[in-house]
Structures are given as structure tokens and as C-alpha cells.
Amino acid sequence: MADDYLVRIGKLIRDARQHRGWTQSQLAEALNTSQSAVNRIERGNQNISLEMIARIGEALDSEIVSLGYAGPMHLRVVGGRRLSGAIDVKTSKNACVALLCASLLNNGRTVLRRVARIEEVYRLLEVLGSIGVRTRWINDGVDLEIVPPAKLDLDAIDADAARRTRSIIMFLGPLLHRLDHFKLPYAGGCDLGTRTIEPHMIALRRFGLDITATEGLYHAEVERDIAPGRPIVLTERGDTVTENALLAAARYDGKTIIRNASSNYMVQDLCFFLEALGVRVDGIGTTTLTVHGVAEIDVDVDYSPSEDPVEAMSLLAAAVVTGSELTVRRVPIEFLEIELAVLEEMGLDHDRSAEYVADNARTRLVDLTVRPSKLEAPIDKIHPMPFPGLNIDNVPFFAAIAAAAQGQTLIHDWVYDNRAIYLTDLNRLGGRLQLLDPHRVLVDGPTRWRAAEMMCPPALRPAVVVLLAMMAADGTSVLRNVYVINRGYEDLAERLNSVGAQIEIFRDI
């Protein structure tokens, strides 16, 4: 039992150190001790006094322990307030996690600029650190440096962190070039129903990867004499499936053609990053990618992922639902054009700036200003399609937007088994949503939102939709256990407060 407590305290200290952007050596210097001692503390291999815990907490400006269990994070929302001013879109969550996985391809130093400081990224950093990859926040905690070891230690993998992110599945593509056999914990993430990994397996078998799944682990074996002789046709045009195939192809010494590939924003960012590593990728932005891989990658690379179109949609929806005038800056317009076309047909009053280029020198950005609008329900149903269709992750925001519009809107969320069910949580806040089946919801508007206290849905985008409705509702609402929101958004409450929202973060004592 004592050992278990030491491990848990060690993880808390490691998380606090990484959040501060410090290395173990920097913490050791502040404590007047050795880096090896800090390493032992973080691994739970050294007894630690209350005085030392207090010193560590003071050094890291973090409450490592408190009297009683602090419990999960909650939000208290004073609604009915108008937003105003301007807010910047952060870098793409999905691109950042793909690039963290892609860093395993490189034997050199990788620097990623303006990485999203979100729980999904932290979980991956914990996994990378546990297998020997050195990561540290640099430039005042804005950028992330990643340096791999000569040999990865997969036996030491942090299984708890791995199981809390579905992104761990994208370790398969890079690792098959480094190891002949290895084990990975099952992928986790949002509770969105059954999501098979078989499309990943179909693609990666062409590179000699064979997977058996037992006792909560993927057991991987790699046959080096197997190579993709003919084009790989993906059985679903999924983002992570395409990324895994790209990661496998990047260090295959030859040409790989990937058909039915996703051309979505995070896939494009990954392709741009691979090009920075020296891997040529033809067909970026199309459904046929040709990868000219290289057997070894050992370069120092500096890359800036682009902005997140789903976060941009979240902020636009916040303005629409609260009837506000708000400027959302650094919007990757190529990946929101369908959404904006639908909103224009619904009557959205907005304008956009001239286009300019993101820091990756490839993605097109604009600034969008949204004004209070009288919306009408769209004639056609709202449904997602692979890019360049309406983004799958943006569908839930149309539930809140449709609730603010006059008339009935049919939302068909056909991709996930049960995400549409979570949208009916809006009924607790005064919404009128009728679940027709596990994939279809009929929304009646306009809505007179009312305050409520409720648990956060266990899926990222529906959780944010509930938060937006609370911002529109007169009175004070409470949204409990918002870890899932922190998985995908950096400091969302504080940033919304900067443009006029009133959201308080609190924990149970």
C-alpha cells in the first residue's frame, strides 16, 4: 500500500513539473538535490517526507497534496452574458497528438511550436516519458522539445496514461520500424461506443505488422520481409487510420500509395511534418497519397502545427448561442467552409478578413466576426462527411445552434454509436431535442435556456455543447467533472472569460 501511495505522489510531482515546463534537473537544482533523486521520487522508488513534498510544491508553485481529496474539476457558469472582443484559436489538438506520435520516427531533436497544453497531450507525454523519450517545455512553456533515446523501453510503458487516450493507437505505425515485437495497452479516450481498430490492422498488415489482442494489450509482431507491393486501400476514410498508414510508410524505404485517405486538417499537418523530416508526400489534400519513405530519419526539426478548426467552430457557436458579436482570429478557413455555408443559409450575419498564412506556411487562415442573427432551421438535415464535407467533430455544435434557430432541424450523427444520445442532455437546460434513434436527433427551436446542475457528458464535443448552452441560460449552472473538456481544450473557461463569459473553476473540498 505504501508503495502505491509513493507511485501516486510521484506521478503528481511529475505532472506538476511538466506543467511548469521544468526538467528533472531544474527541479533538482531548486531542491538542492540530485536529478537521480528526483527521478526516483517521480517513479515512486524513494520514501519522501511531508517537508520534502511541501518544498517541491513551493518550488513548482503547485499544491501537490491537500487536506482531504480535492476531487474532480467542476465549472460554475453564470449565464445570460454577451460576449465581445476577439479571441484567438489555439493550435490543433488532433494535429498535436499526431505529431507527438510522429516524433517517434525521428532519431533527432523535434521541436513543436505552440503545442496545445491539454490533457490528451499530457497523457501522451507521460507515455513517451515512461518509455525513455525526453520531453520538456521550452520558451516559457510555449513550445515542446522531444528527444528520443537510442532504445525505447516499451516494458516500462505507463499503461494507465496510455489507456486514457485513443491516440496511443498511432504508436503502432512508428514502432513497427523500431521493434520486432512489442505490447501496447488498449486505446481509450471518449466514450463514443464501439470503435474497431480493424481498419488500422488492415493497413498496417501490409508492412508486416500482426496484432493479437489479449488481457487488455495489443501484442505486436513485425515480419521484416513483408512490404506493400501494391496500393493500400483504406477500408474507411478515417483520420487516425490514414495517419497510422502515413507513419508506417514514412520509414518504409520505398514508395507507398495510400488510397481512400483522409485529407482532413490533422492529416495535412502530419504530411507537412513528414516533409520537414525529409519524407516526400505527393497528393496532400487529396484522397490518394504517395509516400516516398526513407529507412532512417535523424534530423533536428522545428515545426508549427496549424490552428484547430473544431475549436474555431466551438468559439463561433459560443457567439451564436449567446447572441454575441465576437471576432474569432486565426481560423483555418479551408476546414470550415461547409459549416459557414450552412450557417449562411440559416441566416448568420458574419464577415471575414483577407486570408493569411499560418506559421506552418501552408494552412490558410482568416479572422471571422460573428454578429447576433435571427436564424432559421436549415431545409436539409445536418450530417457529417469526410473532408471536405462537414466535419464529424463539428456536428454536435449544430445541436446548440439549431436550438437557437426558428424551426425543426434534423441532425444525423451517423459516425458514432451513441454520441447523438449525449446531445439530449441539452433538454436539462430547456432544449427540445427528440432522439429518433441512436444516430438521429430532431431539434426544435428557438430555445429559452434555463440554468441547471448536471454531470458532464463523457464525450468531448457534447460536453462543450452543454457548456455553451449554460453560457446562454439565465442564472447559474454547474457542470460537474469536466476532465473530458480539458482533454481537448486549453484553458477554455479562462479564455471565454476574457471575452465576457463568467465561468468559475472549483473543486469539491
MOFEN-V178610 format. One record per residue. RES is the residue in three letters. PSI is psi in degrees with one decimal (NA if undefined). BURIAL is I if it has 9 or more other C-alpha atoms within 8 Angstrom, else O. Layout:
res = (RES;RES)
psi = (PSI;PSI)
burial = (BURIAL;BURIAL)
This chain:
res = (MET;ALA;ASP;ASP;TYR;LEU;VAL;ARG;ILE;GLY;LYS;LEU;ILE;ARG;ASP;ALA;ARG;GLN;HIS;ARG;GLY;TRP;THR;GLN;SER;GLN;LEU;ALA;GLU;ALA;LEU;ASN;THR;SER;GLN;SER;ALA;VAL;ASN;ARG;ILE;GLU;ARG;GLY;ASN;GLN;ASN;ILE;SER;LEU;GLU;MET;ILE;ALA;ARG;ILE;GLY;GLU;ALA;LEU;ASP;SER;GLU;ILE;VAL;SER;LEU;GLY;TYR;ALA;GLY;PRO;MET;HIS;LEU;ARG;VAL;VAL;GLY;GLY;ARG;ARG;LEU;SER;GLY;ALA;ILE;ASP;VAL;LYS;THR;SER;LYS;ASN;ALA;CYS;VAL;ALA;LEU;LEU;CYS;ALA;SER;LEU;LEU;ASN;ASN;GLY;ARG;THR;VAL;LEU;ARG;ARG;VAL;ALA;ARG;ILE;GLU;GLU;VAL;TYR;ARG;LEU;LEU;GLU;VAL;LEU;GLY;SER;ILE;GLY;VAL;ARG;THR;ARG;TRP;ILE;ASN;ASP;GLY;VAL;ASP;LEU;GLU;ILE;VAL;PRO;PRO;ALA;LYS;LEU;ASP;LEU;ASP;ALA;ILE;ASP;ALA;ASP;ALA;ALA;ARG;ARG;THR;ARG;SER;ILE;ILE;MET;PHE;LEU;GLY;PRO;LEU;LEU;HIS;ARG;LEU;ASP;HIS;PHE;LYS;LEU;PRO;TYR;ALA;GLY;GLY;CYS;ASP;LEU;GLY;THR;ARG;THR;ILE;GLU;PRO;HIS;MET;ILE;ALA;LEU;ARG;ARG;PHE;GLY;LEU;ASP;ILE;THR;ALA;THR;GLU;GLY;LEU;TYR;HIS;ALA;GLU;VAL;GLU;ARG;ASP;ILE;ALA;PRO;GLY;ARG;PRO;ILE;VAL;LEU;THR;GLU;ARG;GLY;ASP;THR;VAL;THR;GLU;ASN;ALA;LEU;LEU;ALA;ALA;ALA;ARG;TYR;ASP;GLY;LYS;THR;ILE;ILE;ARG;ASN;ALA;SER;SER;ASN;TYR;MET;VAL;GLN;ASP;LEU;CYS;PHE;PHE;LEU;GLU;ALA;LEU;GLY;VAL;ARG;VAL;ASP;GLY;ILE;GLY;THR;THR;THR;LEU;THR;VAL;HIS;GLY;VAL;ALA;GLU;ILE;ASP;VAL;ASP;VAL;ASP;TYR;SER;PRO;SER;GLU;ASP;PRO;VAL;GLU;ALA;MET;SER;LEU;LEU;ALA;ALA;ALA;VAL;VAL;THR;GLY;SER;GLU;LEU;THR;VAL;ARG;ARG;VAL;PRO;ILE;GLU;PHE;LEU;GLU;ILE;GLU;LEU;ALA;VAL;LEU;GLU;GLU;MET;GLY;LEU;ASP;HIS;ASP;ARG;SER;ALA;GLU;TYR;VAL;ALA;ASP;ASN;ALA;ARG;THR;ARG;LEU;VAL;ASP;LEU;THR;VAL;ARG;PRO;SER;LYS;LEU;GLU;ALA;PRO;ILE;ASP;LYS;ILE;HIS;PRO;MET;PRO;PHE;PRO;GLY;LEU;ASN;ILE;ASP;ASN;VAL;PRO;PHE;PHE;ALA;ALA;ILE;ALA;ALA;ALA;ALA;GLN;GLY;GLN;THR;LEU;ILE;HIS;ASP;TRP;VAL;TYR;ASP;ASN;ARG;ALA;ILE;TYR;LEU;THR;ASP;LEU;ASN;ARG;LEU;GLY;GLY;ARG;LEU;GLN;LEU;LEU;ASP;PRO;HIS;ARG;VAL;LEU;VAL;ASP;GLY;PRO;THR;ARG;TRP;ARG;ALA;ALA;GLU;MET;MET;CYS;PRO;PRO;ALA;LEU;ARG;PRO;ALA;VAL;VAL;VAL;LEU;LEU;ALA;MET;MET;ALA;ALA;ASP;GLY;THR;SER;VAL;LEU;ARG;ASN;VAL;TYR;VAL;ILE;ASN;ARG;GLY;TYR;GLU;ASP;LEU;ALA;GLU;ARG;LEU;ASN;SER;VAL;GLY;ALA;GLN;ILE;GLU;ILE;PHE;ARG;ASP;ILE)
psi = (-42.3;-41.2;-38.8;-42.4;-40.4;-40.6;-43.3;-41.9;-40.0;-41.1;-39.7;-42.5;-43.2;-45.0;-43.7;-40.1;-46.5;-37.5;-35.3;-18.9;20.8;153.1;168.4;-36.6;-39.2;-40.8;-40.6;-40.8;-40.9;-29.4;-3.4;45.7;-170.6;156.5;-35.9;-33.7;-42.8;-40.4;-43.5;-39.8;-46.7;-26.7;-5.1;22.0;14.4;133.4;144.3;131.7;162.6;-34.6;-42.1;-40.8;-42.3;-41.1;-41.7;-44.7;-39.5;-41.3;-38.9;-0.7;47.7;136.6;96.4;-44.1;157.3;167.4;113.2;167.3;121.1;-32.8;179.2;165.8;139.4;165.4;133.7;120.8;119.3;108.9;-175.0;14.0;142.6;141.4;155.7;163.1;-147.8;149.6;137.9;145.2;134.3;171.3;158.6;123.4;-48.8;-32.3;-42.7;-43.6;-35.5;-39.3;-33.2;-43.2;-40.9;-24.0;-21.2;-14.9;-25.3;129.2;-10.5;-166.8;128.1;130.6;123.7;127.6;139.6;48.9;138.8;124.1;79.7;164.2;-36.5;-40.5;-43.7;-39.8;-42.8;-36.8;-37.2;-42.9;-47.5;-44.1;-36.6;-24.2;8.4;-1.6;130.6;121.6;144.4;145.3;133.7;172.2;54.9;34.1;13.0;-41.5;163.9;128.3;135.5;123.9;117.5;158.0;170.8;-33.6;129.7;144.3;82.1;-21.9;-22.1;12.9;139.5;94.1;-36.1;-45.6;-40.1;-39.7;-11.9;7.0;132.7;-18.4;-18.4;-23.8;-25.8;5.3;-21.0;-45.4;-49.7;-39.0;-27.3;-17.1;-15.8;-29.8;144.0;-27.7;143.6;169.7;142.2;142.3;155.2;145.9;143.4;-129.1;-147.6;154.0;91.6;22.6;-175.8;127.5;103.5;147.1;8.6;-39.5;-36.0;-44.7;-40.4;-43.0;-44.3;-20.5;-27.9;-13.6;11.9;8.8;126.8;131.1;132.9;140.8;116.2;144.9;43.0;13.4;146.6;121.7;114.6;134.4;138.9;125.9;114.8;-19.7;4.4;132.1;151.7;102.4;-33.6;169.3;142.9;122.0;113.2;136.2;-13.8;146.0;62.6;153.9;-53.8;-31.4;-46.7;-42.8;-42.2;-42.6;-40.4;-42.2;-37.3;-39.6;-25.8;-35.8;16.1;122.4;79.8;-168.6;131.1;128.3;126.1;118.5;158.8;35.9;147.4;143.2;24.8;172.5;-43.4;-29.6;-42.0;-42.7;-40.8;-41.8;-42.6;-39.2;-42.6;-38.0;-36.6;-26.4;-8.2;10.3;122.0;131.6;117.3;145.8;18.2;131.6;0.4;179.7;4.1;114.3;134.1;117.0;124.7;90.3;166.3;144.3;-37.1;138.6;116.4;79.7;153.9;119.5;145.2;119.5;144.2;105.9;153.3;178.2;162.5;112.7;-27.1;-39.0;-39.9;-43.6;-37.2;-44.6;-37.7;-43.2;-36.5;-42.1;-43.3;-48.3;-33.7;3.8;44.3;160.6;120.7;138.5;123.3;115.7;152.5;51.5;123.5;90.9;-32.1;-28.8;13.6;8.9;-38.5;-44.6;-43.9;-34.8;-41.0;-44.7;-35.3;-42.4;-28.8;-11.1;16.9;130.0;114.2;163.3;167.1;153.3;175.8;154.5;147.7;171.9;139.5;172.2;-17.9;0.1;13.8;-43.0;137.1;130.0;154.8;166.5;129.4;131.9;122.4;137.1;157.7;134.4;150.9;105.8;145.9;144.0;141.4;150.4;-43.0;159.8;156.5;122.4;148.5;159.4;156.9;151.4;134.7;26.8;-176.8;128.7;134.6;-42.0;-13.2;-11.5;-46.8;-31.4;-25.9;-18.1;-45.2;-39.3;-43.8;-33.0;-20.8;-5.6;160.0;122.9;-171.5;135.6;130.2;124.1;123.0;96.7;80.0;-10.9;-45.5;152.9;-39.1;15.0;-35.9;-31.3;-40.1;-23.8;-25.8;-8.0;-20.6;-21.0;-27.4;-19.0;14.7;-2.1;160.6;83.7;128.5;121.9;113.8;-35.8;178.8;-10.4;-12.1;134.5;134.8;123.1;125.7;132.2;171.1;166.3;138.4;96.5;145.6;151.0;153.3;162.8;128.9;162.4;147.4;132.2;149.6;17.6;138.0;-57.9;-44.5;-33.4;-42.6;-35.3;-42.3;-42.6;-42.2;-40.8;-37.4;-35.5;-27.5;-18.9;132.0;139.2;-172.7;124.1;158.9;128.5;115.7;143.0;75.5;25.2;-39.9;-33.5;-40.0;-18.4;-33.3;-6.3;136.7;119.1;44.6;-44.8;-47.3;-38.8;-38.2;-35.7;-31.7;-18.1;20.4;-6.6;165.0;91.9;124.1;132.3;132.6;164.6;154.9;142.0;NA)
burial = (O;O;O;O;I;I;I;I;I;I;I;I;I;I;I;I;I;I;O;I;I;I;I;I;I;O;I;I;I;O;I;O;I;I;I;O;I;I;I;I;I;I;I;I;I;I;O;O;O;O;O;O;I;I;I;I;I;I;I;I;O;O;O;I;O;O;O;O;O;O;O;I;I;I;I;I;I;I;I;I;I;I;I;I;O;I;I;O;I;I;I;I;I;O;I;I;I;I;I;I;I;I;I;I;I;I;I;I;I;I;I;I;I;I;I;I;O;I;I;I;I;I;I;I;I;I;I;I;I;I;I;I;I;I;I;I;I;I;O;O;I;I;I;I;I;I;I;I;I;O;O;I;I;O;O;O;I;I;I;O;I;I;I;I;I;I;I;I;O;I;I;I;I;I;I;I;I;O;O;I;I;I;I;I;I;I;I;I;I;I;O;I;O;O;O;O;O;O;I;I;I;I;I;I;I;I;I;I;I;I;I;O;O;O;O;O;I;I;I;I;I;I;I;O;O;O;O;I;O;O;I;I;O;I;O;O;I;I;I;O;I;I;I;I;I;I;I;I;I;I;I;I;I;O;I;I;I;I;I;I;I;I;I;I;I;I;I;I;I;I;I;I;I;I;I;I;I;O;I;I;I;O;I;I;O;I;I;I;I;I;I;I;I;I;O;O;I;O;I;O;I;O;I;I;I;I;I;I;I;O;I;I;I;I;I;I;I;I;I;I;I;I;I;I;I;I;I;I;I;I;I;I;I;O;I;I;O;I;I;O;O;I;I;I;O;I;I;I;I;O;O;O;O;O;O;O;I;I;O;I;O;O;I;I;I;I;I;I;I;I;I;I;I;O;I;I;I;I;O;O;I;I;I;I;I;I;I;I;O;I;I;I;O;I;I;I;I;I;I;I;I;I;I;I;I;I;I;I;I;I;I;I;I;I;O;I;I;I;I;I;I;I;I;I;I;I;I;O;I;I;I;I;I;O;I;O;O;I;I;I;I;I;I;I;I;I;I;O;I;I;I;I;O;O;O;I;I;O;I;I;I;I;I;I;I;I;I;I;I;I;I;I;I;I;I;I;I;I;I;I;I;I;I;I;I;I;I;I;I;I;O;O;I;O;I;I;I;O;I;I;I;I;I;O;I;O;I;O;O)
